[in-house]
């Protein structure tokens, strides 16, 4: 499967349920986030602690949402 990222184009995508600690995600305009920890996991959602540059925060994703996983 592929997703369309702004200013990048089509990229291979995987469901967010495949995210693990150390995974690098890429978003529109090439923004990269590194997953530091899995904060909470339910049957449908995944909350992950992320770092993007000097920013550290939590992102909540549906497990079936397609995301671009770099590594």
Helices and strands as residue ranges (DSSP letters): E 2-5, E 9-12, E 14-15, G 16-18, E 24-26, G 28-30, E 32-41, E 45-52, E 55-62, E 66-69
